Amino acid sequence: MATFIDFVLEDEQALEVSRFLNKIKTKGKEGDDTFEKECAKLIEGKQVAELLRKLADESVTIFPEATEKEIEGFFFVIASLLKKVPKESHQDVLNRIINALTSASEDKSLVRLKILSNLHDIVQDPTLKYQLFLATLKFARATRHVELVLPHFKDIESRIREWGINSKQTREIYRLVRDSLKASNKSIEAYTWTIKYLATFEAGYDPSEAATAREEAINAALDAIRLPDLYKFDTLLDSLPIKQLDSDNNNNSNAVTASKIQSSKLLQLLKIFVSGSYDDLVKFNAENPDFIKSAGLDHEECVRKVRILSLATLAAANQEVPYPMIAKALGVSEDEVELWVIMAIGEGILEGKMDQLRKLLIVSRSLQRVFTPTQWKQLSDRLTVWKGNIRLILKTLQDCKQQQIQLQGQLAQTQT
């Protein structure tokens, strides 16, 4: 079989790939060159769009028979010829190429994915780039090769600006990225894209999308509570779909559905995890004894997480925290305090050391669960003090340097 290398945009290259595909289709049977002749006629008539439609539709036959190098070369020529296609035919031709590449997920999936990525780099039209990126993400997820396209996620924001897509298209990209990361067991990274996804509803959205927004908000809230390594998610409360989970409270109708009551309770629980305490969780459970289980959450895991978050609140507000204060806040005995402190340090929630003699937790750093104007003021005050200390150090160094210069001058005069 032929190998295509260093192609140029010439009719001869188009004829060569037509001949190659004809040979694949006929399994090398001599004298059967019907397909090749049909392509030659299109080439002669400069009907590039129709030629590519024909080549793309028939290209599915090369995957079982050709080598990966031959397949890559074939589609490199296709991509090169695509530049000659009239603009009005770009969309249809590209759709056919994408369909050919994604027609099977098991047969040479890696080379198919590589070609899709290469096509994205070759194609210049922003709309087509968006379409290719979408197809690449979907195919990567279908073939369980998401890790190969993860690097593309790093500059997704700049890509979106380049594509000039609308909010619905942006939402689709964010959802796909989120779902792809979830499929790769990258839950924390996926949560970041969930926040971006929900933010696409902020500017207002079609009422027909309300059900989708609500479902996504519920899933996001459940994920935030459920994920064992996620401890800071106060920004989630700023999301419009999340806020609307509590719309029942403003509903004047007496007919409130059970699902709406569930969503408002979920929002109440979420707020406990964002800024509440262990005591708040105990009170919530007493008032809603079956809710956590009915929501598909693990009660023991919820208790563990809220206790660690309650410890973070104490550590953020105090440089030294007595063991009895920790025990009371976490609802545990004093004998268990050190175990919870060690757990929190292991989770990266705080840094510090334990003074066992004085029964104190001495805090070096702690997670700030929420950042309110009060916290911004505290940060500003600390930065002001820090800047003042730096100025004092610099002045001291400058004074020392000046004194050294004067001393050296005096010593020189004495020697003369």
N, C-alpha and C positions, 0 to 999 in steps of 0.2 A: 504494500500500500504506500501511497505517496506521503511525504512529509513536507509540510508547508513552513518555510522559514523566510523571513525578511520580505514579506509581500509588499508590493507597491500597488497603487490604485490604477490597475490596467485591466483591459478586457481579458488579457491572457490569464490573469489570475482567476477571474470569474469563470473562465472556461475550464481551468484546471480543477477548481473545486466542484464544478458541475460534472466533470469527467470522473472525479473521485467518488462523488455521491452516486453516479450512475453505476459505477463498478460495484459499490456496496449493495445497491438495490438489486442488481441482476446477479449478485454473487459471482461476478467475474465471467459471466456467460458471454462468449464472443458473439458479435453481430447484433446484440440488443442494445442499441444506443439511442432509443427513443427519447428518454429523459434528457440526455446530453444535447440532442438536436433541438429539443424544445427550449432548453436554456440558451443555446447558441443563438436562436432566433430572437429571443428577448434581449440578449446582449447586443446583437447587431442593431436592433431597433432602439437601443439606449433606454429600454424599459427597466431601469434598475429596481424600482419598487416592486414590480411584478416578479422580477427575477428573485429578489430576496424573499418574497412571500413563498415562492415555489421551493426555494432552497430550505427555508426555515421549516415549512410544513413537512418536508421529507427528511429533515436532518435527524429526526428521532431514530431513524434506521441505523445511524452510524455508531451509536453508543455501544451496542452489543458486539460489534464487529471490529471497530477501529481501536488503535492504541490511544492512550491519553494524549500523547504528543500530537498525533494526527487530529484528534478532536479539538485540541486547543488551536492548532493551526487553521483548521477549517473555520472555527468561529472568529479567529482573528481577521480572516479575510471578510467574513460576513460583517464584522464591526467596521472594517475599513470601507466597505461598499456602502454601509449605512449612511456615511457622510454625504454620499451622492444622491440619496433619496430626497425627493421634493418634501418640503416641510409638512405639507398637508397629509403626507402618507407616513410620516415618522411613527405616529402613535400605533397605527395598525400593524406596521412591519415589526416594530419592537414587541408588540403583544405576541406576535407569532413566534418570535425568537425566544421570548421568556417562556411561552407555553412549551416549546420544544425542550428547553433546558430544565424545566421543572416537571416534565411529564411523568418522570419516575424518580422516586427518592432513593431507591436501593442500588440502581445501576450507575456506578461511577459517580456517586454523589459528591465526592470531594472535587473532582475536576469540573463538574457542573457548577458548584459553588464558586470555584476559582474563576470560571469564565464570567459568571454573573458579576463578580466583584470587578473584574477587568473591564467589562462593558460599562460599568458605572464610571470608571476613570476615563474611558475613551469618549463616551457620549458627553456633549457640551450643553445640550438643552436642559435647563433647570427642571422642567416638568418631567422629562424623561429620566433625569437623575433620581428624582423622587420616586418614580415608578419602579426603577431598578433597585433602589435601596429597599423599598417595601418588599419587593419580590425576593431579594437576597435574605432579608430578615425572616420572612415566612419559610423559605426553603431551608435556611439554617436551623430553624426550630424544628421543622418537620423531619430533618435528617439527624437531629441531635448533634449538630456541629456549631452551636451558638458561640462557643469559645473562640471560633475562628473569625467571627465578625465583631466580637466585643470591642476591639480597638476602635471600630467606627463609632461607638457610642460616646467616646471622649469628646468629639467635636460635633455632636449632633445639633447643638444650638446654632452653630455657624452654618451648618448644612441647611437647617430649616430656613434661616434668613436667605441663604443662597437660592433655595428652591422657590421662595415666595409663596408658600402654600397657606391655605386658610386654617382657621382654628380647628375645624373638624378633621382635616388631614393631619394637622399637628397632633391632635388627640390620638389619632390612629397610630401614628409613629410612637408616641409615648406609651401607648398601651402595648404595642408589640415589643418594644424594648423591655418594658416591665415584665411581660409574660415570658419573654425569652430568658431574662435573668432568673426568674423564678424557676424556669425549667432547668436551669443550670445550678440550682440550689444556692443562688446568690441572693438570699432573702433581704439582707440589709440594703444592698444596692438596688434591688427591685423596689423597696419601699421609697427610696429617693425619687424614683421615676413615677411612683404612685402619686406623690405630692405634686409633681409637675403635671401629671395627667389630670388630677382634680382641678388644678389651677386653670386649665383650659375652659372650665365652665364659669370662671369668675366674671367675664364680661357680659354675662347673660347668655342664655341658650334656649333653643327651641323647646317649648313645653313637651313636645313628643319625646325629648331626651331626659325628661325628669325622672322617669323610672330607672333608666340606666345610671344617671348620676347618683340617685339614692342607693342603688345596689352597690355601686363602686364605693360610695362613702361608707356603707356598712362593712364591706369587705376590708377597706383600708383601716377602719377603726378596730376591727377584729384582729387584723394583722399586727397593728401597733401594740395591742394588748398581749397578743399571743407570742410574738417573737421574743425569745429569751434574751437575746443580746441587744435589743433595742430599748434604750432607757430615756432617750430625749426625743420627744415628738410634739412639742408644744405648737409648732407651726401648723400641725394638722388641724388644730382648732380654728385657724384662720381661713380654712377652705370653705367656700360657699356651700357645696353639697353636704359637708359635715355639719355646718351651722343649721342647715335645713332639716336635719334629723330631729331637731327639737321644735319643728313647726307645729306640732300638736298643741304645744302650750299656748299658741296664739290662735288656735282653731276654735271658733265660736260654735261650731256645730256640735251637737250632742252625740252624733254618730262618729265615734273615733275607732278606727279599725285596730285590731290586735297588733298587726304588723307595725303600725305607727307608734303604738305604745311601746313595742319592743325597741324601735329605733331611738325613741327618746330616752329609754332606760339605758340603751347602749351608750348614748352620748353622755349621760350622767356617769356611767362607769368609766368612760374614757377620760373624763375630766379628773376623776380620782387618780388615774395613772399619770396624768400630766402634772398635776399640782397638789393632789390630795394626800391623805395620810393613811396609815394602817387602820386607825380608828374610823376613818371615813368608809373604808372598805367593809369593816365589821358592821357598821350601821347599814350600809347598802345591802349586805347579805341578809341582815335581819329583816329588812323591809321587802326584799325580793329574793326569798330563799331558793327559788328554782331558776333564776334568770341565768346565772353563769353557766350552769349545765346545759340549759336549753339553747344558749348561744354557741355551744360547741367549744367552750373554754374549759381549761383545766383549773379547778378551784385551788389546788395546792400550788400550782405554778403562779397563779395570780397572787396568792398570798406571799410567795417568795419574792416576786418582783416588786410588789408594793412595799414590802419591808425594806428592801434594798433602796428603793427610791425614798422612803421615809428617812433612812439613815443619811442619804445624800442631802436631804433638806437640812437636817441637823448639822451636818459637817460644813455645809455652805454658809450657815449662819453663825457658826462658832469655831474658833481656833482650837478650843479645848472642850471636849464633850464628856461629861461624867458618865460612867457606865449605867448608873440608875436612870439617867435621862434617856439613854439609848434603849434600855430594857423596857421602859414605859412606852416609848414611841413605837417600838416594834412589837409590843405585846408578848415579850419573851422574858425568861428569867435572867438575872445578871450572869449566871453561869454560861449562858448561851451567847452573850454579847460579843465575845472575842471571835467566836465562830462566824457570826454575821459580819463583823468588821473584816475578817480575813476574806470572806466571800466577796464583799464589796470591793476590796482592794484587788482581788483576782479578776473581777469583772471590769476593772479600770474605772470604777465609779469615783473612787477617791484615792488619795495618797496620804499616808501618815504613819504614825507609830503608836503603839499602845504602851502606856505607863501602867504596868500591872500593880505596882505598889500603891500608886495614888488612884488607881482605877479610872484612868482618863484616856480618851482617844485624842491624840495631838494631831491636828489636821494640817497637812501641807497644801493640799489641793482637793477640790471636790467638784463633782458635776453640778452645774447650775441648771436645774430642771426647767425653769422658765426665765425669760429675760424681759422683765418689766421695766418701766421708767426708773423704778427704784434701783434695780440692778445696774442700769446704765449710769445712774448717778454715782453708785458705789464704784463702778469701774472708772468713771471720770475722776473721782476723788483719788483713787489709787494711782492712776496715771499721773495726776498732778503732783502727788507726793513723790512718785518715782522720778519724774522730770526734775523736781527740786533737788532730790538726792544726787542725781547725775550732774546737775549744775554745780552743786557743792563739791563733788569729787573733782570735776574739771578745774574749778577755781583753786582747790587745794593743790592739785598737780601743777597748775600754772604758777602759783605762789612759790612752790618748792623749786620749780625750774628757775624762777627769777632769783630766788635766794642763792641757788647754786651758781648762777652767772655772776652775781655780785661777789660771792665768796671767792670765786676763781679770779675775779678782777683784783680784789684786795690782796690775794696771795701773790699775784703777779707783781703788784706794786711793791710788796714787801721784799720780794726777791731782787728787784732792781735797785 
